Amino acid sequence: MSAVTSTRVVLASRPHGEPTQDNFRTETIELPDLADGQVLLRTVYLSLDPYMRGRMNDAKSYAPPVEVGDVMVGGTVSQVVESRSLRIEPGAYVLGYTGWQSHAVADVNSLRAVDPNRAPLSTALGVLGMPGFTAYAGLLKIGRPKPGETVVVAAAAGPVGSAVGQIAKIHGARAVGIAGGAEKCAYLRDELGFDAAIDHRAEDFADQLKAAVPDGIDVYFENVGGPVTAAVLPLLNFFARIPVCGLVSQYNLVSAPEGPDRLPAFMGLVLTKSLTVRGFIQSEFIQELSGDFERDASKWLAEGRLKHREDVVDGLEKAPDAFIGMLHGKNFGKLVVQVGPEQD
Ligand SMILES: NC(=O)c1ccc[n+]([C@@H]2O[C@H](COP(=O)([O-])OP(=O)(O)OC[C@H]3O[C@@H](n4cnc5c(N)ncnc54)[C@H](OP(=O)(O)O)[C@@H]3O)[C@@H](O)[C@H]2O)c1
């Protein structure tokens, strides 16, 4: 039998600032034969997420960088083509971390079964997967919204932000979303039921935000940093909580922003307003909360209380462009690449 090949996107060079097509290279490799306990996978969906920008840098972080020449990392939903494990049969669907490639050999222990009858396969990468869990854990463990409080979240039309706002509403809070452009803001208000949605690109963004939170802000779910955070800070209430989830406006920066050092004023605010500012990586809560999340999110999804939107890009070759665009808001909903058909 001829060897199985995989088409894959590797990191060709490290970006300086915004990534470009030149930082990626597509190549085809032969996959090794399966060892006991391994499976051959055919990728169906690849998740594109902002954290991947950090992995392209040669910098110390909570996870090691992708080495130049290595396949880009990423969550995937795949179908098992061949199995050398009694635990999993050909035809089954699995959630894995096999990256930007058409096929992969993986240890069965690194995979989780995905039931295609429970929900559409791609939701395992979005509303029922890592981004949904991030919203759930960060909001409920750190944000702790109470009924009647005001929760503000940016990147609100994305998978994390849209779940944050809706879960805040489920818990009786007011949800105010910040997003780029009128279409995303209308979606937040009209389809997801946010109480208000503000376009961060509007010239009077700070004034509009102030008007949208007449009782101040009790929870600011931090996804973006930069000018959005600067507009939020003066509106925080005493004892406000800030789950620091992401800082996507800063991922492509190559130097510190100009202007006076803002740290002393920020620390003064933390002190005088008794703020709780707590960063987190979703994986720290998996053991404690993944069961609760699976129960609640599936129920809310089935009841129509947790809605979601996907932005599906067709073909692995489009992954670099789609990823670059996501870092400045071209995606509308959870960005996934359809690498292969659901049914072979
Ligand atoms: N801590 C964790 O464990 C964890 C896990 C998952 C995700 N995250 C973080 O959560 C955040 C959201 O992730 P996601 O997967 O839901 O991404 P996403 O919302 O699908 O994509 C990122 C969005 O950020 C917005 N954005 C980009 N530049 C911006 C800027 N300068 N100012 C304001 N908004 C900007 C864009 O939306 P607009 O068009 O609305 O501007 C863009 O669509 C990211 O910061 C990510 O790194 C953290």
The ligand as a MOL file (V3000), in Angstrom:
LIG
                    3D

  0  0  0     0  0            999 V3000
M  V30 BEGIN CTAB
M  V30 COUNTS 48 52 0 0 0
M  V30 BEGIN ATOM
M  V30 1 N -7.4510 32.9810 28.1740 0
M  V30 2 C -7.8360 31.9610 27.4430 0
M  V30 3 O -7.7290 30.7890 27.8430 0
M  V30 4 C -8.4350 32.2340 26.0960 0
M  V30 5 C -9.0560 31.2090 25.3450 0
M  V30 6 C -9.6650 31.5310 24.1230 0
M  V30 7 C -9.6180 32.8400 23.6520 0
M  V30 8 N -8.9750 33.7890 24.3940 0 CHG=1
M  V30 9 C -8.9590 35.1910 23.9490 0
M  V30 10 O -10.3000 35.6330 23.8530 0
M  V30 11 C -10.3730 36.6750 22.8960 0
M  V30 12 C -11.4820 36.3850 21.9020 0
M  V30 13 O -11.1750 35.1870 21.2240 0
M  V30 14 P -12.1530 34.6150 20.0830 0
M  V30 15 O -11.6660 33.2580 19.7500 0
M  V30 16 O -13.5690 34.7980 20.5170 0 CHG=-1
M  V30 17 O -11.7780 35.5770 18.8690 0
M  V30 18 P -12.6870 36.3510 17.8170 0
M  V30 19 O -13.5920 37.2520 18.5680 0
M  V30 20 O -13.2880 35.4160 16.8390 0
M  V30 21 O -11.5950 37.1740 16.9930 0
M  V30 22 C -10.9240 38.2420 17.5080 0
M  V30 23 C -11.7530 39.5230 17.3860 0
M  V30 24 O -11.0800 40.5570 18.0690 0
M  V30 25 C -11.5740 41.7820 17.5940 0
M  V30 26 N -10.4760 42.7540 17.4890 0
M  V30 27 C -9.3480 42.6350 16.7810 0
M  V30 28 N -8.5920 43.7390 16.9310 0
M  V30 29 C -9.2760 44.5550 17.7530 0
M  V30 30 C -9.0270 45.8510 18.2720 0
M  V30 31 N -7.8960 46.5300 17.9730 0
M  V30 32 N -9.9410 46.4040 19.1190 0
M  V30 33 C -11.0680 45.7360 19.4060 0
M  V30 34 N -11.3710 44.5140 18.9440 0
M  V30 35 C -10.4810 43.9320 18.1160 0
M  V30 36 C -12.1780 41.5260 16.2050 0
M  V30 37 O -13.5760 41.7070 16.3190 0
M  V30 38 P -14.3010 43.1120 15.9780 0
M  V30 39 O -14.5760 43.0960 14.5110 0
M  V30 40 O -15.5070 43.0600 16.8050 0
M  V30 41 O -13.3470 44.2040 16.3440 0
M  V30 42 C -11.8800 40.0560 15.9620 0
M  V30 43 O -12.9100 39.4050 15.2450 0
M  V30 44 C -8.9820 36.7830 22.2730 0
M  V30 45 O -8.2710 37.8090 22.9330 0
M  V30 46 C -8.3520 35.4580 22.5970 0
M  V30 47 O -6.9490 35.5090 22.6270 0
M  V30 48 C -8.3800 33.5040 25.5790 0
M  V30 END ATOM
M  V30 BEGIN BOND
M  V30 1 1 1 2
M  V30 2 2 2 3
M  V30 3 1 2 4
M  V30 4 1 4 5
M  V30 5 2 4 48
M  V30 6 2 5 6
M  V30 7 1 6 7
M  V30 8 2 7 8
M  V30 9 1 8 9
M  V30 10 1 8 48
M  V30 11 1 9 10
M  V30 12 1 9 46
M  V30 13 1 10 11
M  V30 14 1 11 12
M  V30 15 1 11 44
M  V30 16 1 12 13
M  V30 17 1 13 14
M  V30 18 2 14 15
M  V30 19 1 14 16
M  V30 20 1 14 17
M  V30 21 1 17 18
M  V30 22 2 18 19
M  V30 23 1 18 20
M  V30 24 1 18 21
M  V30 25 1 21 22
M  V30 26 1 22 23
M  V30 27 1 23 24
M  V30 28 1 23 42
M  V30 29 1 24 25
M  V30 30 1 25 26
M  V30 31 1 25 36
M  V30 32 1 26 27
M  V30 33 1 26 35
M  V30 34 2 27 28
M  V30 35 1 28 29
M  V30 36 1 29 30
M  V30 37 2 29 35
M  V30 38 1 30 31
M  V30 39 2 30 32
M  V30 40 1 32 33
M  V30 41 2 33 34
M  V30 42 1 34 35
M  V30 43 1 36 37
M  V30 44 1 36 42
M  V30 45 1 37 38
M  V30 46 2 38 39
M  V30 47 1 38 40
M  V30 48 1 38 41
M  V30 49 1 42 43
M  V30 50 1 44 45
M  V30 51 1 44 46
M  V30 52 1 46 47
M  V30 END BOND
M  V30 END CTAB
M  END
